[in-house]
Amino acid sequence: MVGSAAIPTAPDDVLHVPVIDPLDAIRDVLTGTVSAREPGTIEALRRDTTEAKRLVQACGYARLARQLPALLARFGGSGSALPEQRATDLLAVHAYHVAATLLLKYDDAASAWIAAEKAAAAARRTEAPTAIASAYRILTHAVAAVGHRRQAVRVAITGVDRLSGRVSRSAPDNVAVFGALLLRGAWAAALGEDRDAAAELLDEAERTAALLQEATNRQWAAFGANNVALHRLSIALAFSDAGHALQAAKTVMPAQLAVAERQATYWTDVARALHACGRTEASARALLAAEKAAPEEVRSRTVTRELIGELLQRDRAGRAPWLRALANRAQVPV
């Protein structure tokens, strides 16, 4: 033994084929290295796309990774002869949005950008403002995740401009996608350390939320005043301001967030803020709440697994025994 590494004794010890990444099938479809499939009926496409959206918002990532390649392959043809091409493209926006979201969850921003651009291309073909705004929201996320934060803000503002004249109480779907795009733009601005732009977009999102009668999941955007408050928490963390993040956390009602993924995000952000303030035990308890809301969001994502590891380092005295159990479930070395 040299350190903790075993000395190889045969070629297979170092030349074996690595385990296949379960997301490779999605990447194969996105890059066109597998054959497209027949799309089937619009009703079947709508049913399967709706199921994919439900799974991503419920954080059912393992099941989604298995089902998504076959669904995406059904959008891979040219579609020029299809009489229902516009309806197919509207569904493609959501399907590629899901693919990009899943890839971002596993830190593959490059592949997510490919998926997001496919969503945007489908949206542009439809010329539907809500579809364009929805696609530009995930494109903003992917471009920012690659590291191009200023360009990501421009993408968001472009989408906002396409929809701005169509936002009113009488058009709640437009309100939902418009508000969600504002929030994604604010997040991108925060990553780019542009406090003024982040604050302006957040305030506009808050004004937009006032146009909705109640919190809903319209257009799969999970937009509402509660989600705006959640973004104030997340953006405070982006600026490394844990104190303001904890103040913002008090204004959020996590049980009333529209989807499990948002609830898990809330508790994870609270855990991050508490950790930054040196409150190890409280941070660990917040992670338990995140795991209860969405187990796969906590157990599979890099950001949460790294946080668990850091908390373990701090809790050498073992004051939070439940943290070790959580680490075991997330397969974080204890």
C-alpha positions as CSV (number, residue, x, y, z in Angstrom):
1,M,0.0,0.0,0.0
2,V,1.1,3.5,-0.8
3,G,-0.9,5.8,1.4
4,S,-4.5,4.5,1.0
5,A,-4.1,3.4,-2.7
6,A,-3.8,-0.3,-3.5
7,I,-0.9,-1.2,-5.8
8,P,-2.2,-2.8,-9.0
9,T,-1.3,-6.4,-9.6
10,A,-3.0,-6.9,-12.9
11,P,-4.0,-4.8,-15.9
12,D,-7.7,-4.9,-15.0
13,D,-6.9,-3.2,-11.7
14,V,-6.4,0.1,-13.6
15,L,-7.8,-0.6,-17.1
16,H,-11.3,-1.8,-16.2
17,V,-14.2,0.0,-17.9
18,P,-15.8,2.5,-15.5
19,V,-19.4,2.2,-14.5
20,I,-21.7,3.9,-17.0
21,D,-23.2,7.1,-15.8
22,P,-27.0,6.8,-15.7
23,L,-27.3,10.3,-17.3
24,D,-25.3,9.1,-20.4
25,A,-28.4,8.0,-22.1
26,I,-29.8,11.5,-21.9
27,R,-26.6,13.0,-23.2
28,D,-26.7,10.5,-26.1
29,V,-30.1,11.7,-27.1
30,L,-29.2,15.4,-26.8
31,T,-26.1,14.9,-29.0
32,G,-27.9,12.9,-31.6
33,T,-25.9,9.7,-31.3
34,V,-29.0,7.6,-30.9
35,S,-31.9,7.3,-33.4
36,A,-35.0,9.3,-32.9
37,R,-38.2,7.5,-32.1
38,E,-41.7,8.0,-33.5
39,P,-43.4,10.7,-31.4
40,G,-46.7,8.9,-31.0
41,T,-49.9,10.7,-30.3
42,I,-50.0,14.2,-28.8
43,E,-52.1,12.8,-26.0
44,A,-49.3,10.2,-25.2
45,L,-46.6,12.9,-25.4
46,R,-48.5,15.2,-23.1
47,R,-49.1,12.4,-20.6
48,D,-45.4,11.4,-20.5
49,T,-44.1,15.0,-20.5
50,T,-46.5,15.8,-17.6
51,E,-45.1,12.7,-15.7
52,A,-41.5,13.9,-16.3
53,K,-42.4,17.4,-14.9
54,R,-44.0,15.8,-11.9
55,L,-41.0,13.6,-11.2
56,V,-38.5,16.5,-11.4
57,Q,-40.5,18.6,-9.1
58,A,-40.9,15.7,-6.7
59,C,-37.2,15.1,-6.9
60,G,-37.7,11.5,-8.2
61,Y,-34.3,11.8,-10.0
62,A,-33.4,8.1,-10.4
63,R,-36.7,7.2,-11.9
64,L,-36.7,10.3,-14.1
65,A,-33.2,9.4,-15.4
66,R,-34.5,6.0,-16.6
67,Q,-37.6,7.4,-18.3
68,L,-36.4,10.6,-19.8
69,P,-34.2,9.3,-22.7
70,A,-37.1,7.5,-24.4
71,L,-39.2,10.6,-24.1
72,L,-36.6,13.0,-25.5
73,A,-36.0,10.6,-28.4
74,R,-39.6,11.1,-29.5
75,F,-38.8,14.8,-30.0
76,G,-35.7,14.1,-32.1
77,G,-37.2,13.9,-35.6
78,S,-37.5,16.8,-38.0
79,G,-41.3,16.8,-37.6
80,S,-41.7,18.8,-40.8
81,A,-44.6,16.6,-41.9
82,L,-46.4,16.5,-38.6
83,P,-49.7,18.3,-38.7
84,E,-49.5,18.8,-34.9
85,Q,-46.0,20.1,-34.9
86,R,-46.8,23.2,-32.9
87,A,-48.4,21.2,-30.1
88,T,-45.3,18.9,-30.2
89,D,-43.0,21.8,-29.9
90,L,-44.9,23.2,-26.9
91,L,-44.4,19.9,-25.1
92,A,-40.8,19.7,-26.2
93,V,-40.1,22.9,-24.3
94,H,-41.2,21.2,-21.1
95,A,-39.4,18.0,-21.8
96,Y,-36.0,19.6,-22.6
97,H,-36.6,21.9,-19.6
98,V,-36.8,18.8,-17.4
99,A,-33.6,17.3,-19.0
100,A,-31.7,20.5,-18.4
101,T,-32.9,20.7,-14.8
102,L,-31.9,17.1,-14.1
103,L,-28.5,17.6,-15.6
104,L,-28.0,20.8,-13.5
105,K,-28.9,18.9,-10.4
106,Y,-25.9,16.6,-11.1
107,D,-23.5,19.5,-12.0
108,D,-23.4,18.9,-15.8
109,A,-23.9,22.5,-16.9
110,A,-22.5,21.9,-20.4
111,S,-25.1,19.2,-21.3
112,A,-27.8,21.3,-19.6
113,W,-27.0,24.1,-21.9
114,I,-27.6,21.8,-24.9
115,A,-30.9,20.8,-23.5
116,A,-31.9,24.3,-22.7
117,E,-31.0,25.6,-26.2
118,K,-33.2,22.8,-27.6
119,A,-36.1,24.0,-25.4
120,A,-35.5,27.6,-26.6
121,A,-35.4,26.5,-30.3
122,A,-38.7,24.6,-29.9
123,A,-40.2,27.6,-28.1
124,R,-39.1,30.0,-30.9
125,R,-40.8,27.8,-33.5
126,T,-44.1,28.1,-31.6
127,E,-43.8,31.9,-31.3
128,A,-45.7,31.5,-28.0
129,P,-44.6,34.1,-25.5
130,T,-45.2,31.8,-22.5
131,A,-43.2,29.0,-24.1
132,I,-40.3,31.4,-24.9
133,A,-40.3,32.8,-21.4
134,S,-40.3,29.2,-19.9
135,A,-37.5,28.1,-22.2
136,Y,-35.4,31.3,-21.5
137,R,-35.7,30.6,-17.7
138,I,-33.9,27.3,-18.0
139,L,-31.5,28.8,-20.6
140,T,-30.7,31.5,-18.1
141,H,-29.9,28.8,-15.5
142,A,-27.7,26.8,-17.8
143,V,-25.7,29.8,-19.1
144,A,-25.2,31.0,-15.5
145,A,-24.1,27.6,-14.4
146,V,-21.5,27.4,-17.1
147,G,-20.1,30.7,-15.7
148,H,-21.4,33.3,-18.1
149,R,-23.4,35.3,-15.5
150,R,-23.8,38.6,-17.4
151,Q,-25.0,36.8,-20.5
152,A,-27.4,34.8,-18.4
153,V,-29.0,38.0,-17.1
154,R,-29.3,39.2,-20.6
155,V,-31.1,36.0,-21.6
156,A,-33.5,36.5,-18.7
157,I,-34.2,40.1,-19.6
158,T,-34.8,39.2,-23.3
159,G,-37.4,36.7,-22.2
160,V,-39.0,39.2,-19.9
161,D,-39.2,41.7,-22.7
162,R,-41.0,39.2,-24.9
163,L,-43.8,38.7,-22.3
164,S,-43.9,42.1,-20.4
165,G,-46.9,43.5,-22.3
166,R,-49.0,40.4,-21.7
167,V,-48.8,40.2,-17.9
168,S,-52.1,40.9,-16.0
169,R,-54.4,39.4,-13.4
170,S,-56.5,38.0,-16.2
171,A,-53.6,36.0,-17.6
172,P,-52.2,34.0,-14.6
173,D,-50.2,31.6,-16.7
174,N,-48.3,34.6,-18.1
175,V,-47.8,36.0,-14.6
176,A,-46.4,32.7,-13.4
177,V,-43.7,32.3,-16.1
178,F,-42.9,36.0,-16.1
179,G,-42.3,36.0,-12.4
180,A,-40.3,32.8,-12.4
181,L,-38.1,34.2,-15.2
182,L,-37.5,37.4,-13.1
183,L,-36.4,35.2,-10.2
184,R,-34.0,33.2,-12.3
185,G,-32.6,36.5,-13.7
186,A,-32.1,37.8,-10.1
187,W,-30.3,34.6,-9.2
188,A,-28.0,34.9,-12.2
189,A,-27.3,38.6,-11.3
190,A,-26.4,37.6,-7.7
191,L,-24.0,35.0,-9.0
192,G,-22.4,37.7,-11.1
193,E,-22.2,39.9,-7.9
194,D,-24.5,42.5,-9.4
195,R,-26.5,43.6,-6.3
196,D,-28.4,46.4,-8.0
197,A,-29.7,44.1,-10.8
198,A,-30.5,41.3,-8.4
199,A,-32.5,43.7,-6.1
200,E,-34.4,45.2,-9.0
201,L,-35.4,41.9,-10.5
202,L,-36.4,40.6,-7.1
203,D,-38.6,43.6,-6.4
204,E,-40.2,43.3,-9.8
205,A,-40.9,39.6,-9.1
206,E,-42.5,40.6,-5.8
207,R,-44.8,43.1,-7.6
208,T,-45.6,40.4,-10.1
209,A,-46.6,37.9,-7.4
210,A,-49.2,40.3,-6.2
211,L,-51.1,39.7,-9.5
212,L,-51.7,36.1,-8.5
213,Q,-54.8,35.3,-6.4
214,E,-53.1,32.3,-4.8
215,A,-50.0,30.3,-4.8
216,T,-50.1,27.7,-7.6
217,N,-47.9,25.6,-9.9
218,R,-49.1,27.2,-13.1
219,Q,-47.0,26.4,-16.1
220,W,-44.8,24.3,-13.7
221,A,-43.3,27.5,-12.5
222,A,-44.2,27.2,-8.7
223,F,-44.3,30.9,-8.7
224,G,-45.8,33.1,-6.0
225,A,-45.0,35.5,-3.1
226,N,-43.7,32.6,-1.0
227,N,-41.2,31.6,-3.8
228,V,-40.1,35.2,-4.1
229,A,-39.3,35.1,-0.3
230,L,-37.4,31.9,-0.8
231,H,-35.3,33.5,-3.5
232,R,-34.5,36.4,-1.2
233,L,-33.0,33.8,1.1
234,S,-31.1,32.1,-1.7
235,I,-29.7,35.3,-3.1
236,A,-28.6,36.5,0.3
237,L,-26.5,33.3,0.4
238,A,-25.2,33.9,-3.0
239,F,-23.8,37.2,-1.6
240,S,-22.3,35.3,1.4
241,D,-24.7,37.1,3.7
242,A,-25.8,34.4,6.1
243,G,-27.3,36.9,8.6
244,H,-29.7,38.4,6.0
245,A,-30.4,34.9,4.7
246,L,-31.6,33.8,8.1
247,Q,-33.8,36.9,8.4
248,A,-35.2,36.2,4.9
249,A,-35.9,32.6,6.0
250,K,-38.3,33.8,8.6
251,T,-40.6,35.2,5.9
252,V,-40.9,31.9,4.1
253,M,-43.7,29.4,4.8
254,P,-42.0,26.2,3.6
255,A,-45.0,24.0,4.0
256,Q,-46.8,26.2,1.5
257,L,-44.2,26.1,-1.2
258,A,-45.8,24.6,-4.2
259,V,-43.5,21.6,-4.8
260,A,-41.2,19.3,-2.9
261,E,-38.1,20.5,-4.6
262,R,-38.8,24.1,-3.4
263,Q,-39.3,22.9,0.1
264,A,-36.1,20.9,0.1
265,T,-34.3,24.0,-1.3
266,Y,-35.6,26.1,1.5
267,W,-34.4,23.8,4.2
268,T,-31.0,23.2,2.5
269,D,-30.5,27.0,2.2
270,V,-31.4,27.4,5.9
271,A,-28.9,24.6,6.7
272,R,-26.2,26.4,4.7
273,A,-26.9,29.7,6.4
274,L,-26.8,28.1,9.9
275,H,-23.6,26.3,9.0
276,A,-22.0,29.7,7.9
277,C,-23.0,31.1,11.3
278,G,-21.4,28.2,13.2
279,R,-24.7,26.6,14.3
280,T,-23.8,23.0,13.5
281,E,-26.6,21.1,15.3
282,A,-29.3,23.4,14.0
283,S,-27.9,23.1,10.5
284,A,-28.0,19.3,10.7
285,R,-31.6,19.4,11.8
286,A,-32.5,21.6,8.9
287,L,-31.0,19.0,6.6
288,L,-33.2,16.4,8.1
289,A,-36.2,18.5,7.2
290,A,-34.8,18.8,3.6
291,E,-34.4,15.1,3.5
292,K,-38.0,14.6,4.7
293,A,-39.3,16.9,1.9
294,A,-37.3,15.3,-0.9
295,P,-34.8,12.5,0.0
296,E,-33.1,12.3,-3.4
297,E,-32.5,16.1,-3.4
298,V,-30.4,15.7,-0.2
299,R,-28.8,12.3,-0.8
300,S,-27.7,12.7,-4.4
301,R,-26.7,16.3,-4.9
302,T,-23.1,17.4,-4.6
303,V,-23.9,20.6,-2.7
304,T,-25.8,18.8,0.1
305,R,-23.3,15.9,0.4
306,E,-20.5,18.4,0.7
307,L,-22.4,20.3,3.4
308,I,-23.0,17.0,5.3
309,G,-19.2,16.3,5.1
310,E,-18.4,19.8,6.5
311,L,-20.9,19.4,9.3
312,L,-19.3,16.0,10.2
313,Q,-15.9,17.7,10.5
314,R,-17.3,20.3,12.9
315,D,-19.2,17.8,15.0
316,R,-16.3,15.7,16.1
317,A,-17.8,15.5,19.6
318,G,-20.8,13.7,18.2
319,R,-23.4,16.2,19.6
320,A,-25.6,15.5,16.5
321,P,-25.8,11.7,16.2
322,W,-28.5,12.0,13.6
323,L,-26.0,13.7,11.3
324,R,-24.0,10.4,11.1
325,A,-27.2,8.5,10.2
326,L,-27.9,11.1,7.5
327,A,-24.3,10.8,6.2
328,N,-24.7,7.0,5.9
329,R,-28.0,7.4,3.9
330,A,-26.2,10.0,1.6
331,Q,-23.1,7.7,1.4
332,V,-20.9,10.5,2.7
333,P,-17.8,9.0,4.4
334,V,-18.0,9.3,8.2
